[in-house]
Amino acid sequence: RRIVPGYRGLDLAAVVLAFALQFVEVLLVTLLLDRSPGVGGLLLLTVMELFKLLINIYLWGIIIQAVLSWINPDPRHPVARVLAQLTAPLLRPVQRRLPPISGVDLSPVLVVVALIFISLLLQDFLGLLAGLR
């Protein structure tokens, strides 16, 4: 964190570390598969894999938060607070536009469907890139 400072509340040191680890993983997988996409291809694959990971984290965070809402945990519980802080950037804009229907918040369903759709598009794009090699 001394070398890579934060930016607008974003811990860039963690982002750089995640990027470096994902790059090493993509590099090792491509070497194991006897492929050589080049540096640009490796960087693109690394960014795409990080997006897939981010989508999965949000997807599972929203699902776990929805299941936890059925048992109504203490909102001050550390897990509930972390999940709320994690999913709020995606859920809050949808909650503003989609009011509760009969007291049921449908925004997690809409966000999960959107995340799955984006994940499928990303997967198709990665498949398209793999086909071009």
C-alpha positions in Angstrom: 0.0 0.0 0.0 3.0 2.3 0.3 3.9 1.6 -3.3 0.4 1.5 -4.7 -1.8 4.2 -3.1 -5.6 4.0 -3.0 -7.9 6.0 -5.3 -11.3 7.3 -4.3 -11.8 4.7 -1.6 -10.6 1.9 -3.9 -7.7 -0.2 -2.5 -5.6 -0.3 -5.7 -2.9 -2.4 -4.0 -5.5 -5.2 -3.7 -6.6 -4.7 -7.3 -3.0 -4.9 -8.5 -2.4 -8.0 -6.5 -5.6 -9.7 -7.8 -4.6 -8.7 -11.4 -1.1 -10.1 -10.9 -2.3 -13.4 -9.5 -4.9 -13.8 -12.2 -2.3 -13.0 -14.8 -0.1 -15.8 -13.5 -3.0 -18.2 -13.5 -3.9 -17.4 -17.1 -0.3 -17.6 -18.1 0.1 -21.0 -16.5 -3.1 -22.3 -18.0 -2.2 -21.2 -21.5 1.2 -22.7 -21.2 -0.3 -26.0 -20.0 -2.7 -26.0 -23.0 0.1 -25.3 -25.4 -1.3 -21.9 -26.5 0.5 -18.7 -27.0 -2.0 -15.7 -27.2 0.7 -13.1 -26.8 1.0 -10.4 -24.1 -2.1 -8.5 -25.3 -4.2 -11.6 -25.3 -3.0 -12.6 -21.9 -3.9 -9.2 -20.5 -7.3 -9.3 -22.1 -7.9 -12.8 -20.8 -6.8 -11.7 -17.3 -9.2 -8.7 -17.3 -12.1 -11.0 -18.5 -11.3 -13.6 -15.9 -11.3 -10.9 -13.2 -14.7 -9.6 -14.4 -16.0 -13.2 -14.2 -14.7 -13.5 -10.7 -16.2 -10.1 -9.7 -19.6 -11.2 -11.2 -19.5 -14.4 -9.2 -18.6 -12.7 -6.0 -21.6 -10.3 -6.4 -23.9 -13.1 -7.5 -23.2 -15.3 -4.5 -23.2 -12.3 -2.2 -26.7 -11.3 -3.3 -27.9 -14.9 -3.1 -26.5 -15.4 0.4 -27.9 -12.0 1.5 -31.3 -13.0 0.2 -31.2 -16.3 2.0 -30.1 -14.6 5.2 -33.0 -12.2 5.0 -35.4 -15.1 5.4 -33.9 -15.9 8.9 -33.6 -12.2 9.7 -30.1 -12.0 11.4 -29.0 -9.1 13.5 -28.1 -6.3 11.1 -25.0 -5.5 13.2 -23.7 -9.0 12.7 -20.3 -8.8 10.8 -21.4 -11.1 8.0 -24.6 -9.3 7.4 -22.8 -5.9 7.4 -20.1 -7.1 4.9 -22.8 -8.5 2.6 -24.8 -5.4 2.8 -21.8 -3.2 2.0 -20.7 -5.5 -0.8 -24.1 -5.7 -2.6 -25.3 -2.2 -1.9 -23.7 -0.6 -5.0 -25.6 -2.9 -7.2 -28.9 -3.2 -5.3 -29.4 0.4 -4.2 -29.9 1.9 -7.8 -32.4 -0.9 -8.6 -34.2 -0.5 -5.3 -34.7 3.2 -6.1 -36.3 2.4 -9.4 -38.2 -0.7 -8.5 -40.5 -0.3 -5.5 -41.3 -3.2 -3.3 -44.4 -5.2 -4.5 -46.6 -6.2 -1.7 -43.7 -5.7 0.7 -41.4 -8.0 -1.3 -38.1 -6.5 -2.6 -37.6 -7.9 -6.1 -34.4 -6.0 -6.8 -32.1 -8.9 -5.9 -33.9 -11.1 -8.5 -33.5 -8.5 -11.2 -29.8 -7.9 -10.3 -29.1 -11.7 -10.2 -30.7 -12.1 -13.7 -28.7 -9.2 -15.0 -25.5 -10.6 -13.6 -26.2 -14.0 -15.1 -26.9 -12.4 -18.4 -23.6 -10.4 -18.3 -21.8 -13.6 -17.3 -23.2 -15.4 -20.3 -22.2 -12.6 -22.6 -18.7 -12.6 -21.2 -18.5 -16.3 -21.6 -19.6 -16.0 -25.2 -17.0 -13.3 -25.8 -14.2 -15.5 -24.3 -15.4 -18.3 -26.5 -15.3 -16.0 -29.5 -11.7 -15.0 -28.6 -10.7 -18.6 -28.2 -12.1 -19.4 -31.6 -10.1 -16.6 -33.3 -6.8 -18.1 -32.2 
